[in-house]
Amino acid sequence: MEHLELFFKSVFIDNMVFATFLGMCSYLAVSKKVSTAVGLGAAVIFVMAITVPLNWLLDKYLLQDGALVWLGEEYASYDLSFLSFIMFIATIATMVQLVEIVVEKFAPTLYNSLGIFLPLIAVNCAILGGSLFMQSREIQSLGLALNYGVSSGIGFFLAILSIAAIREKIRYSNVPAPLRGLGITFIITGLMAIGFMSFGGMLTGGDEEEEPATEKTVVISKTQEKITANNTKD
C-alpha cells in the first residue's frame, strides 16, 4: 500500500512539472513534437530510476551524519552532508552520459532531434530535485527510493507528452496572434497544473478523526445547558 500511495502521489499530486514547476526549460523546448517528447521523457525516466536509488545509497551510507559508522566507531562523528550536491550531480552526470551514448548509437534521429537538451538532462532541476526531495522527505528504503525515482520520471513523461500532444493540435487552431507560441503554452500548462491539483483528493478519503473538545467548547456547551434549563423552569 505504501508503494502504491507513493507512486500515485509522485505521478499526479507531486508532479515535478505541475506541482513544483521543475524542468520547465526542457518541458517547453522539447514539447513541440510528440516523438521528441516521448524520447526525452523516456530518457528522464531511465535517469531518475537509476540516480535516485544510487543517491539514496550514497546518502544512507556516506553523506548523512554518522553514516560512516560501518567503517568503524572512529568514523561515527563524520558528517559529509555538505557534499550532497556534488555527489548527486556527479551521479546524474554519469548516467546522462551513458544515456547520451546509447541514444546516439541506437537512435541517431532522436539524438539529433533532442539536440543540446539531452546532455542538459545532467543539470535539469527536475532530475536533481528528485534526489533532493528523496533526501528531504527521508524515504526509508531502497525500494521506496526506486519507486519514487520511477514514478517521478513517469510524472515528467506524462506532463511533457500531454503538452506535446496539445501543442500539435493547437497548431491548426485559430489561436490569437499575441498568444501564439509560448503564450498559449503557458496558459495550457497553468490549466493542466490546476487539473492535476484535483488529484490531491485521491489519498485524502476516509473518515476524519473527531477533534477532541477544547476548553472553550466545553464552556460554551455548559452555558447552553444552563440557558436551556432556565428556560424550562420558566
C-alpha positions as CSV (number, residue, x, y, z in Angstrom):
1,M,0.0,0.0,0.0
2,E,2.9,2.3,0.8
3,H,4.4,1.8,-2.6
4,L,1.1,2.4,-4.4
5,E,0.4,5.5,-2.4
6,L,3.9,6.9,-3.2
7,F,3.5,6.0,-6.9
8,F,0.2,7.9,-7.4
9,K,1.4,10.8,-5.2
10,S,4.6,11.3,-7.2
11,V,2.9,10.9,-10.6
12,F,-0.2,13.0,-10.1
13,I,-0.2,15.0,-6.8
14,D,3.5,16.0,-6.5
15,N,4.2,16.0,-10.2
16,M,7.6,17.5,-10.9
17,V,6.3,19.9,-13.6
18,F,2.8,20.8,-12.5
19,A,3.3,20.9,-8.7
20,T,6.9,22.2,-8.3
21,F,7.5,23.6,-11.8
22,L,10.9,21.9,-12.1
23,G,12.4,21.1,-15.5
24,M,10.4,23.8,-17.3
25,C,13.2,24.5,-19.7
26,S,13.2,21.1,-21.5
27,Y,9.5,20.8,-20.9
28,L,8.8,23.9,-23.0
29,A,11.6,23.5,-25.6
30,V,11.2,19.8,-26.5
31,S,7.4,19.5,-26.4
32,K,6.7,20.7,-30.0
33,K,6.5,17.1,-31.3
34,V,5.2,14.0,-29.6
35,S,8.1,11.9,-30.9
36,T,10.8,14.0,-29.4
37,A,8.7,14.4,-26.1
38,V,8.5,10.6,-25.8
39,G,12.2,10.2,-26.3
40,L,13.1,12.8,-23.7
41,G,10.5,11.6,-21.3
42,A,11.8,8.0,-21.6
43,A,15.4,9.3,-21.0
44,V,14.3,11.2,-17.9
45,I,12.5,8.0,-16.5
46,F,15.7,6.0,-17.1
47,V,18.0,8.6,-15.5
48,M,15.7,9.1,-12.4
49,A,15.2,5.4,-12.0
50,I,18.9,4.9,-11.7
51,T,20.1,8.1,-10.0
52,V,17.5,8.3,-7.2
53,P,18.3,4.8,-5.7
54,L,22.0,5.4,-6.2
55,N,21.9,8.7,-4.5
56,W,19.8,7.1,-1.7
57,L,22.6,4.7,-1.1
58,L,25.2,7.5,-1.1
59,D,23.1,9.5,1.3
60,K,22.4,6.5,3.6
61,Y,26.0,5.1,3.8
62,L,28.2,8.0,3.0
63,L,26.7,11.5,3.4
64,Q,24.4,11.5,6.4
65,D,25.7,12.5,9.8
66,G,27.2,9.3,11.3
67,A,26.7,7.3,8.1
68,L,30.3,6.2,8.0
69,V,29.9,4.1,11.2
70,W,30.1,1.0,9.1
71,L,33.8,1.8,8.6
72,G,34.4,1.8,12.3
73,E,33.4,3.6,15.5
74,E,36.1,6.3,15.0
75,Y,34.2,7.4,11.8
76,A,30.8,7.8,13.5
77,S,31.2,11.5,14.1
78,Y,31.9,12.3,10.5
79,D,29.3,14.4,8.6
80,L,29.7,14.6,4.8
81,S,26.3,16.1,4.1
82,F,27.9,19.2,2.7
83,L,29.0,17.0,-0.3
84,S,25.4,16.1,-1.2
85,F,25.1,18.4,-4.2
86,I,28.4,17.5,-5.7
87,M,27.9,13.7,-5.3
88,F,24.3,13.8,-6.5
89,I,25.2,15.9,-9.6
90,A,28.2,13.6,-10.3
91,T,26.0,10.6,-10.3
92,I,23.4,12.2,-12.5
93,A,26.0,13.4,-15.0
94,T,27.5,9.9,-15.2
95,M,24.1,8.4,-16.0
96,V,23.2,11.1,-18.5
97,Q,26.5,10.5,-20.3
98,L,25.5,6.8,-20.6
99,V,22.1,7.7,-21.9
100,E,23.6,10.0,-24.5
101,I,26.0,7.4,-25.7
102,V,23.1,4.8,-26.0
103,V,20.7,7.2,-27.8
104,E,23.4,8.4,-30.2
105,K,24.3,4.8,-31.0
106,F,20.8,3.3,-31.5
107,A,18.6,6.3,-32.3
108,P,20.6,8.9,-34.1
109,T,17.5,10.6,-35.4
110,L,16.1,11.1,-31.9
111,Y,19.6,12.2,-30.8
112,N,19.6,14.9,-33.4
113,S,16.1,16.0,-32.6
114,L,16.8,16.4,-28.9
115,G,20.0,18.3,-29.6
116,I,21.5,20.1,-26.7
117,F,18.6,19.2,-24.3
118,L,19.8,15.6,-24.0
119,P,23.1,16.4,-22.3
120,L,21.3,19.2,-20.4
121,I,19.4,16.5,-18.5
122,A,22.5,16.4,-16.3
123,V,21.6,19.9,-15.0
124,N,17.8,19.5,-15.3
125,C,16.4,20.7,-12.0
126,A,13.7,18.0,-12.1
127,I,16.4,15.3,-12.1
128,L,18.3,16.9,-9.2
129,G,15.0,17.7,-7.5
130,G,14.1,14.0,-7.4
131,S,17.2,13.2,-5.4
132,L,16.9,16.2,-3.1
133,F,13.2,15.5,-2.4
134,M,14.2,11.9,-1.7
135,Q,16.7,13.2,0.8
136,S,14.5,15.8,2.4
137,R,11.4,13.5,2.7
138,E,13.6,10.9,4.3
139,I,12.5,7.9,2.2
140,Q,13.0,4.9,4.3
141,S,14.2,2.1,2.0
142,L,15.9,1.5,-1.3
143,G,12.7,0.0,-2.8
144,L,10.8,3.2,-2.0
145,A,13.6,5.3,-3.5
146,L,13.4,3.2,-6.7
147,N,9.6,3.6,-6.7
148,Y,10.0,7.4,-6.2
149,G,12.5,7.8,-9.0
150,V,10.5,5.8,-11.5
151,S,7.2,7.5,-10.6
152,S,8.6,11.0,-10.6
153,G,10.1,10.2,-14.1
154,I,6.7,8.9,-15.2
155,G,5.1,12.1,-13.9
156,F,7.5,14.2,-16.0
157,F,6.9,11.9,-19.0
158,L,3.2,12.3,-18.7
159,A,3.5,16.1,-18.4
160,I,5.7,16.6,-21.5
161,L,3.8,14.0,-23.6
162,S,0.5,15.8,-22.7
163,I,1.7,19.3,-23.6
164,A,3.3,18.0,-26.8
165,A,0.1,16.3,-28.0
166,I,-1.9,19.5,-27.2
167,R,0.7,21.7,-29.0
168,E,0.5,19.6,-32.1
169,K,-3.3,20.0,-32.1
170,I,-3.4,23.8,-31.4
171,R,-1.0,24.3,-34.4
172,Y,-4.1,24.0,-36.5
173,S,-6.3,26.1,-34.2
174,N,-7.2,29.7,-34.5
175,V,-5.1,31.0,-31.6
176,P,-5.0,34.8,-31.2
177,A,-1.8,36.2,-32.6
178,P,-0.4,37.6,-29.3
179,L,-0.8,34.2,-27.6
180,R,0.8,32.0,-30.2
181,G,3.9,30.0,-29.2
182,L,4.9,30.2,-25.6
183,G,1.9,32.4,-24.6
184,I,-0.7,29.7,-25.1
185,T,1.7,27.0,-23.9
186,F,2.0,28.8,-20.5
187,I,-1.8,29.2,-20.3
188,I,-2.3,25.5,-21.1
189,T,0.3,24.5,-18.5
190,G,-1.4,26.5,-15.8
191,L,-4.7,24.9,-16.6
192,M,-3.1,21.4,-16.6
193,A,-1.5,22.2,-13.2
194,I,-4.9,23.2,-11.8
195,G,-6.3,19.9,-13.2
196,F,-3.5,17.9,-11.6
197,M,-4.2,19.6,-8.2
198,S,-7.6,17.9,-8.2
199,F,-5.8,14.5,-7.9
200,G,-5.0,15.6,-4.3
201,G,-8.3,14.1,-3.2
202,M,-7.2,10.6,-4.2
203,L,-5.3,10.0,-1.0
204,T,-7.4,12.0,1.5
205,G,-10.5,9.9,1.6
206,G,-11.9,8.1,4.6
207,D,-13.5,9.2,7.9
208,E,-11.7,12.0,9.6
209,E,-11.0,11.6,13.3
210,E,-13.1,13.7,15.6
211,E,-11.1,16.5,17.2
212,P,-11.1,16.5,21.0
213,A,-13.3,19.1,22.6
214,T,-11.4,22.2,23.6
215,E,-11.9,24.0,26.9
216,K,-13.7,26.8,25.1
217,T,-16.1,24.3,23.5
218,V,-16.9,22.7,26.9
219,V,-17.6,26.1,28.5
220,I,-20.0,27.0,25.6
221,S,-21.8,23.7,25.9
222,K,-22.3,24.1,29.7
223,T,-23.6,27.7,29.2
224,Q,-26.1,26.4,26.6
225,E,-27.2,23.7,29.0
226,K,-27.8,26.3,31.8
227,I,-29.8,28.5,29.5
228,T,-32.0,25.6,28.4
229,A,-32.6,24.6,32.0
230,N,-33.6,28.1,33.0
231,N,-36.0,28.3,30.0
232,T,-37.6,25.0,31.1
233,K,-38.2,26.3,34.6
234,D,-39.8,29.5,33.3
